[in-house]
Amino acid sequence: MATLKVLMFPFLAYGHISPFLNVAKKLADRGFLIYFISTPINLKSIIKKIPEKYADSIQLIKLHLPELPELPPHYHTTNDLPPNLKDYSKAVSQCQ
């Protein structure tokens, strides 16, 4: 029987990344192979939270985003957005 594979791509905010990682661990415990995608900065912050037992079942995939002149390159989550962009982000998230 083939191993089931799951691609996980959480919204780029710590409030989403941590719960997704918890789900990834639970799925890995059940034999799934997890591909977890986020920016290098976000992955660096969670790699310490992945025990060695998941080394073969949770693969971290780096997503390199294009740089924008109005946004410093180290901002990769909504947590670090300047106040004027937080309002914009909130407005966009409410669009359906």
N, C-alpha and C positions, 0 to 999 in steps of 0.2 A: 504494500500500500504506500502510495506517495505521501510525503510530508506536506501538510497544508501550510501555505505561506500567506502571511498577512502583511500588507503595506500600511504603515501607520504614519500619518502626516498631520500632527496636531497644529492648531492655530498657533502662531508664533508669540505666545504669551505664557509665562510660567504657570499661570493658573490652569492652563490646558496641558502643558507639557508633562507636568508631574502626574496628573491622573492618567494620562495616556501611557506613561511609563509603567504605572501600576498595573494597568490592563495588559500591557505587553508581557510583564512578568508572569501574570496569571495564565495567559495564553501559552507562553513558553513552558510553563509547568505542565501543560496538557499536551505538549508535543508539537506545538506550532513553531514554525520558523518565522521570526519577526524581522521586518525591515523597517527601521525607525528613522524617519527623515526629519531633519531640522538644520538650522544654520550651524556652522562650526562653533560659534560662540555658545549657542544653546546646548549643543552636544557636549561641549567641554564642561558645562556646569552640571550635567546629569551623569556623566560617565562614572563618577565616584559612587553613584547610587545604584550601579548595576553590579551585583555580586559576580564573582568569578564563575559560578555555576551556570550563568547565562551567556558565557563567552561564545558558545557555538550556536545559541538559539536566538540571540538578539543582535542583529547587525545594524550598526549605526551608519547612516548614509548622510554625507555632508551635502547640503543644499547651498550653493554659492549664489547669492542674490546680486543683481546689478547694483552698483553704487549710484546714489542720487546726489546731486550737488547740494540740495537743501537739507540732506539728512547725513549726519556724521556716520562714517563706516562702522563704528562700533555699536550702533543701535540696531539690534536684531529682534527686539521684543517690544511690545506695547508699553512695557514697564518703563522704558527709557525715553519714550517719546517726549518732545517738548510740549508744553501745554497747548499751543496752537494746533498741533497735529493730533493731540488726544481728542479734541473736539471733532476734528475731521474723521478720525478713526471711528469714533462713536457713531457719528452720522452715517458713515458707510455701512457699519455693521447693522444698522436698523433698516437699511434698504432691503426690499425683498422683490 
